[in-house]
Amino acid sequence: ALLALVALGILVGRNPEALARNFSDFWQGTDFSFTAVRLVGVAMVGALFSSDAWNNVTFTAAEIRNPRRNLPLALALGVSIVSALYLACNLVYLNVLPLEAIQQAPEDRVAAAAAQRMLGPPAVQAMAAAIMISTFGCANGMILAGARVYYAMARDGLLFAALARLHPERRTPNVSLAAQCAWACLLTLSGTYSDLLDYVIFAVLLFYILTIAGVFVLRRSRPDMLRPYRALGYPVLPALYIVLAGLIEVLLLIYKPKYTWPGLIIVLLGAPFYALWRARASGRPRAA
């Protein structure tokens, strides 16, 4: 869907008025005040969510051939391709729509507004259908990959043993899939979609920060550990990520507390349960 939008934007989407208004004074209104930083940080929720799930391929690492080579390669290619596509889409938006039209797009559907500007009203339904199909594909991958986390944790003795069961015929983690489905259904009843984004992104960013902090810990505690891939720009880029992500977390806690604080509490509640299960699982073999 996005690739088609980019192609249309290049071939038929040029709008001289939008180009003049969006690029004539590109740096007009530049503001580095705390208020501007705060607003940008809070507004990053949507952008971060659109880029999330880039790491979901790691959840299936046990089933990947030659993961030492293919896993970093898949992550690098996936992030690069999607980043280039998102950047191209935003350039198309600026090429087709004036800033005011982007701001006032119905229900923030900028892609649909751009398609309508290029091809007329029928393009809105076509774009909506393409995005819906893409969404189903994305959801399918996330559902199948996400359940592997609960399955592996249960095999390691860090979650309920039932979650480690496989379907007797299909050999899929059916219990983990069902548990994930139940939790997802519960979350859909918790509020609006935008509120749910605040909850999800806050928790996700917190774990990303902990994961990247783990790179520093491992470099210090296990310097001789085999590393098929070494973090690019270490230690500057990982440290910069931790600082910027931490700033966004603080801003979300302050200015969007309705769902970020419950998200933090749920994450913290997991710590004693993890410690309990880890103590019980000591000596057990870990999942492959």
C-alpha positions as a printed NumPy array, in Angstrom:
array([[  0.   ,   0.   ,   0.   ],
       [  2.715,   2.477,   0.949],
       [  4.871,   1.502,  -2.019],
       [  1.946,   2.202,  -4.364],
       [  1.4  ,   5.547,  -2.661],
       [  5.055,   6.474,  -3.157],
       [  4.895,   5.495,  -6.836],
       [  1.771,   7.606,  -7.36 ],
       [  3.355,  10.524,  -5.554],
       [  6.367,  10.408,  -7.857],
       [  4.385,   9.94 , -11.086],
       [  1.239,  12.062, -10.679],
       [  1.345,  13.688,  -7.271],
       [  3.378,  16.845,  -7.811],
       [  1.548,  19.841,  -6.333],
       [  3.408,  23.138,  -6.907],
       [  1.334,  24.883,  -4.227],
       [  2.209,  22.265,  -1.597],
       [  5.884,  22.309,  -2.568],
       [  6.045,  26.089,  -2.326],
       [  4.282,  26.252,   1.03 ],
       [  6.095,  23.301,   2.606],
       [  9.638,  23.933,   1.403],
       [  9.925,  27.678,   0.673],
       [ 11.013,  28.437,   4.235],
       [ 11.714,  25.017,   5.662],
       [ 13.156,  26.238,   8.975],
       [ 10.45 ,  28.799,   9.712],
       [  9.074,  28.385,  13.206],
       [ 12.079,  26.411,  14.466],
       [ 11.759,  26.105,  18.226],
       [ 14.06 ,  24.328,  20.671],
       [ 12.275,  25.461,  23.825],
       [ 11.251,  22.98 ,  26.512],
       [  7.618,  23.354,  25.439],
       [  8.495,  22.315,  21.894],
       [ 10.615,  19.39 ,  23.114],
       [  7.774,  18.281,  25.374],
       [  5.224,  18.375,  22.552],
       [  7.507,  16.509,  20.156],
       [  8.278,  13.865,  22.786],
       [  4.603,  13.219,  23.505],
       [  3.755,  13.238,  19.783],
       [  6.391,  10.557,  19.144],
       [  4.004,   7.851,  20.392],
       [  2.373,   7.385,  16.987],
       [  5.675,   7.444,  15.113],
       [  7.271,   4.964,  17.512],
       [  4.292,   2.628,  17.242],
       [  4.456,   2.679,  13.437],
       [  8.108,   1.607,  13.677],
       [  7.62 ,  -0.98 ,  16.403],
       [  7.709,  -4.758,  15.833],
       [ 10.988,  -4.377,  13.926],
       [ 12.502,  -6.808,  16.434],
       [  9.74 ,  -9.421,  16.373],
       [ 11.796, -11.658,  14.121],
       [ 14.05 , -12.309,  17.129],
       [ 11.133, -14.053,  18.847],
       [ 11.43 , -16.859,  16.296],
       [ 15.227, -17.156,  16.523],
       [ 15.017, -20.806,  17.612],
       [ 13.435, -21.664,  14.25 ],
       [ 15.772, -19.633,  12.015],
       [ 18.509, -21.346,  10.051],
       [ 21.963, -19.979,  10.852],
       [ 20.593, -17.301,  13.228],
       [ 24.047, -15.817,  13.897],
       [ 24.119, -14.622,  10.305],
       [ 20.494, -14.407,   9.244],
       [ 19.022, -12.718,  12.312],
       [ 21.204,  -9.556,  12.241],
       [ 20.821,  -9.49 ,   8.455],
       [ 17.021,  -9.667,   8.682],
       [ 16.935,  -6.91 ,  11.298],
       [ 19.246,  -4.633,   9.304],
       [ 17.415,  -5.137,   6.01 ],
       [ 13.972,  -4.842,   7.582],
       [ 14.735,  -1.619,   9.436],
       [ 16.5  ,  -0.087,   6.419],
       [ 13.73 ,  -0.907,   3.944],
       [ 10.896,   0.224,   6.205],
       [ 12.726,   3.421,   7.202],
       [ 13.333,   4.288,   3.542],
       [  9.68 ,   3.58 ,   2.72 ],
       [  8.396,   5.727,   5.602],
       [ 10.718,   8.578,   4.628],
       [  9.553,   8.372,   1.012],
       [  5.903,   8.417,   2.142],
       [  6.431,  11.558,   4.191],
       [  8.134,  13.251,   1.247],
       [  5.116,  12.32 ,  -0.887],
       [  2.769,  13.843,   1.687],
       [  4.749,  17.086,   1.606],
       [  4.839,  16.939,  -2.197],
       [  1.066,  16.487,  -2.495],
       [ -0.564,  18.223,   0.486],
       [ -0.009,  21.634,   2.08 ],
       [  0.802,  21.475,   5.779],
       [ -2.725,  22.601,   6.706],
       [ -4.244,  19.693,   4.761],
       [ -1.93 ,  17.257,   6.564],
       [ -2.938,  18.708,   9.932],
       [ -6.656,  18.559,   9.094],
       [ -6.729,  15.124,   7.449],
       [ -9.921,  13.323,   8.595],
       [ -9.103,  11.068,  11.552],
       [ -5.374,  11.61 ,  10.839],
       [ -5.619,   9.533,   7.64 ],
       [ -2.944,  11.428,   5.755],
       [ -2.337,   8.602,   3.261],
       [ -6.016,   8.587,   2.299],
       [ -6.021,  12.385,   1.959],
       [ -2.967,  12.227,  -0.303],
       [ -4.543,   9.495,  -2.441],
       [ -7.743,  11.533,  -2.774],
       [ -5.765,  14.591,  -3.844],
       [ -3.999,  12.579,  -6.565],
       [ -6.792,  10.319,  -7.885],
       [-10.065,  11.631,  -6.49 ],
       [-12.604,  10.221,  -3.967],
       [-12.521,   6.579,  -5.202],
       [ -8.856,   6.418,  -4.206],
       [ -9.814,   6.849,  -0.54 ],
       [-11.652,   3.518,  -0.452],
       [ -8.886,   1.806,  -2.411],
       [ -6.209,   3.109,  -0.044],
       [ -8.287,   2.128,   3.   ],
       [ -8.661,  -1.408,   1.629],
       [ -4.93 ,  -1.691,   0.891],
       [ -4.013,  -0.47 ,   4.374],
       [ -6.514,  -2.899,   5.921],
       [ -4.957,  -5.837,   4.047],
       [ -1.49 ,  -4.693,   5.115],
       [ -2.692,  -4.409,   8.714],
       [ -4.01 ,  -7.975,   8.682],
       [ -0.665,  -9.218,   7.391],
       [  1.21 ,  -7.307,  10.086],
       [ -1.134,  -8.551,  12.814],
       [ -0.715, -12.135,  11.608],
       [  3.068, -11.948,  11.912],
       [  2.945, -10.279,  15.326],
       [  0.466, -12.828,  16.688],
       [  2.523, -15.806,  15.559],
       [  5.826, -14.309,  16.749],
       [  4.566, -12.923,  20.06 ],
       [  3.287, -16.263,  21.32 ],
       [  6.8  , -17.688,  20.944],
       [  7.98 , -15.465,  23.802],
       [  5.501, -16.929,  26.301],
       [  6.239, -20.413,  24.989],
       [ 10.016, -20.028,  25.468],
       [  9.588, -18.454,  28.917],
       [  7.337, -21.317,  29.99 ],
       [  9.886, -23.863,  28.735],
       [ 12.499, -22.1  ,  30.856],
       [ 10.198, -22.337,  33.87 ],
       [  9.573, -18.575,  33.961],
       [  5.825, -18.742,  33.247],
       [  2.954, -21.161,  33.708],
       [  3.937, -24.613,  32.456],
       [  0.765, -24.885,  30.362],
       [  2.058, -22.154,  28.053],
       [  4.857, -24.494,  26.933],
       [  2.433, -27.001,  25.449],
       [  2.419, -27.622,  21.701],
       [ -0.528, -28.695,  19.591],
       [ -0.232, -32.497,  19.197],
       [ -0.637, -32.359,  15.399],
       [  0.395, -28.885,  14.21 ],
       [  3.246, -28.476,  16.728],
       [  2.315, -24.847,  17.351],
       [  2.184, -23.166,  20.809],
       [ -1.615, -23.165,  20.834],
       [ -1.969, -22.446,  24.557],
       [  0.332, -19.426,  24.31 ],
       [ -1.608, -18.196,  21.29 ],
       [ -4.886, -18.498,  23.211],
       [ -3.45 , -16.685,  26.242],
       [ -2.129, -13.905,  24.023],
       [ -5.542, -13.605,  22.359],
       [ -7.297, -13.307,  25.723],
       [ -4.902, -10.578,  26.913],
       [ -5.254,  -8.66 ,  23.628],
       [ -9.054,  -8.807,  23.869],
       [ -8.874,  -7.48 ,  27.416],
       [ -6.682,  -4.577,  26.313],
       [ -9.135,  -3.593,  23.571],
       [-11.748,  -2.969,  26.275],
       [ -9.462,  -0.653,  28.242],
       [-10.114,   2.579,  26.33 ],
       [ -9.539,   4.305,  23.024],
       [ -6.977,   3.263,  20.441],
       [ -4.792,   6.318,  21.093],
       [ -4.799,   5.638,  24.846],
       [ -3.758,   2.053,  24.182],
       [ -0.826,   3.328,  22.114],
       [  0.422,   5.271,  25.151],
       [  0.272,   2.115,  27.274],
       [  1.993,  -0.104,  24.71 ],
       [  4.723,   2.302,  23.619],
       [  5.648,   3.211,  27.182],
       [  6.124,  -0.455,  28.127],
       [  7.936,  -1.273,  24.876],
       [ 10.364,   1.64 ,  25.225],
       [ 11.109,   0.623,  28.796],
       [ 12.167,  -2.854,  27.676],
       [ 14.195,  -1.447,  24.791],
       [ 16.083,   0.725,  27.281],
       [ 16.75 ,  -2.291,  29.502],
       [ 17.858,  -4.368,  26.507],
       [ 20.339,  -1.755,  25.321],
       [ 21.589,  -1.224,  28.864],
       [ 22.266,  -4.969,  28.841],
       [ 24.784,  -4.412,  26.034],
       [ 26.89 ,  -2.286,  28.396],
       [ 26.557,  -4.872,  31.158],
       [ 27.639,  -7.741,  28.902],
       [ 30.56 ,  -5.79 ,  27.448],
       [ 31.805,  -5.247,  30.984],
       [ 30.97 ,  -8.588,  32.607],
       [ 31.688, -10.893,  29.636],
       [ 34.269,  -9.178,  27.406],
       [ 35.345, -12.475,  25.804],
       [ 31.82 , -13.527,  24.836],
       [ 31.335, -14.55 ,  21.183],
       [ 29.7  , -11.63 ,  19.344],
       [ 28.664, -12.344,  15.738],
       [ 27.341,  -8.771,  15.636],
       [ 28.762,  -5.807,  17.531],
       [ 26.625,  -2.743,  18.24 ],
       [ 27.227,   0.004,  15.69 ],
       [ 28.653,   3.195,  17.179],
       [ 29.188,   1.678,  20.628],
       [ 29.139,   3.245,  23.193],
       [ 27.849,   6.574,  21.799],
       [ 24.77 ,   5.453,  19.843],
       [ 23.456,   3.009,  22.486],
       [ 23.959,   5.633,  25.212],
       [ 22.234,   8.293,  23.092],
       [ 19.279,   5.976,  22.537],
       [ 18.939,   5.328,  26.268],
       [ 18.989,   9.067,  27.032],
       [ 16.447,  10.04 ,  24.343],
       [ 14.12 ,   7.107,  25.036],
       [ 14.354,   7.836,  28.762],
       [ 13.374,  11.46 ,  28.081],
       [ 10.312,  10.333,  26.128],
       [  9.367,   7.971,  28.974],
       [  9.549,  10.787,  31.529],
       [  7.467,  13.103,  29.308],
       [  4.821,  10.415,  28.843],
       [  4.625,   9.793,  32.587],
       [  4.134,  13.512,  33.212],
       [  1.816,  14.504,  30.372],
       [ -0.008,  11.256,  29.551],
       [ -0.372,   9.586,  32.956],
       [ -3.713,   7.867,  32.34 ],
       [ -2.156,   4.841,  30.654],
       [  1.59 ,   5.219,  31.112],
       [  1.457,   4.851,  34.894],
       [ -0.69 ,   1.685,  34.702],
       [  1.768,   0.389,  32.099],
       [  4.686,   1.047,  34.443],
       [  2.878,  -0.605,  37.361],
       [  2.111,  -3.732,  35.317],
       [  5.761,  -4.004,  34.271],
       [  6.971,  -3.549,  37.856],
       [  4.491,  -6.15 ,  39.114],
       [  6.185,  -8.647,  36.831],
       [  9.514,  -8.294,  38.664],
       [  8.613, -10.273,  41.836],
       [  6.858, -12.959,  39.775],
       [  9.932, -13.255,  37.562],
       [ 12.176, -13.59 ,  40.619],
       [  9.876, -16.255,  42.077],
       [  9.695, -18.309,  38.887],
       [ 13.417, -17.925,  38.272],
       [ 14.159, -19.284,  41.745],
       [ 11.867, -22.244,  41.091],
       [ 13.399, -22.857,  37.659],
       [ 17.02 , -22.869,  38.796],
       [ 18.811, -25.884,  37.478],
       [ 16.28 , -26.52 ,  34.72 ],
       [ 17.504, -26.587,  31.078],
       [ 16.734, -23.437,  29.117],
       [ 14.721, -23.317,  25.907],
       [ 16.575, -23.695,  22.634]])
